[in-house]
Amino acid sequence: MMYPPIRLIALDLDGTLLDEKKKIPDQAVEMIAKAKEKGIIVTLASARPFCSMLPYARQLQLNAPLISLSGSYVTDEREERIWLRRPMNLLKFREMVRFFEEENYYVKIYLENQLIVQEPTEETVNYSQIFGVPYTALGPKKLRTLENAPLRIAVFDDAERIQKAQQILKMWSDDFAVIRDTDHGLEIVEPTVSKGAALKTICRDLGIPMENVMAVGNEGSDISMIREAGIGIAMGNACEELKQCADEITKTNEECGVGYAIQKIVFKEE
């Protein structure tokens, strides 16, 4: 299939650009460098905080603004210009998080470059070490006292309780956008926030039509940018919903699907 020329490539990180060891495969590094030499802008779009994305952006020598926290915070490498920042309504957040605290859900609150929890679990410590995100523990039922409006919330529990939480959150449907990426977790952001919306903001400011954008992802939070991009690519390991709305399906992240997609779509090489 013939596509318009690519001027910008947006890549999710975990499960997409990164392999299971959280490394960028050599072929992907090579193809991204080749795309940049052609004048194509490459950016990253992740649920991670900005600080956790920065090492990969520097490895790839990216100069474009980075989409972090699922689209709620967009900034350049030195955070000199904030392209977009969409925190939640603080009062509505406190009202909502009270429910999670009273029901003993594991909740992770994200500011720009910081993780906030009630008490650190083994998962908290491992996440902080692996992803390079500092955390602060406020204490039991203290998340509702947070004075800074969060940019993203992640909630984890067993599938049945996550289903219950998803139903309860419908009462705040005007105040938050909720994405269920897995059976055991929910992502909550400000209602206008998505990777797709952030990508449109970047492209508008750079003067790049969306038809000239290629986006690659694997999870529910990537669906919005896959739909907004002129060429939406699903990883071979992507969730079924994302595959259904993608223009193309590439190889898995363990098979360097990103490198393969750039080679095939941008350079017309099989």
Secondary structure, DSSP 8 states (H G I E B T S, - for coil): -------EEEE-IIIIIS-TTS---HHHHHHHHHHHHTT-EEEEB-SS-HHHHHHHHHHTT--S-EEEGGGTEEE-TTS-SEEEE----HHHHHHHHHHHHHTT-EEEEE-SS-EEESS--HHHHHHHHHHT--EEE--TT-GGG--S--SEEEEE--HHHHHHHHHHGGGGTTT-EEEEEETTEEEEE-TT--HHHHHHHHHHHHT--GGGEEEEE-SGGGHHHHHHSSEEEE-TTS-HHHHHH-SEE---GGGTHHHHHIIIIIS---
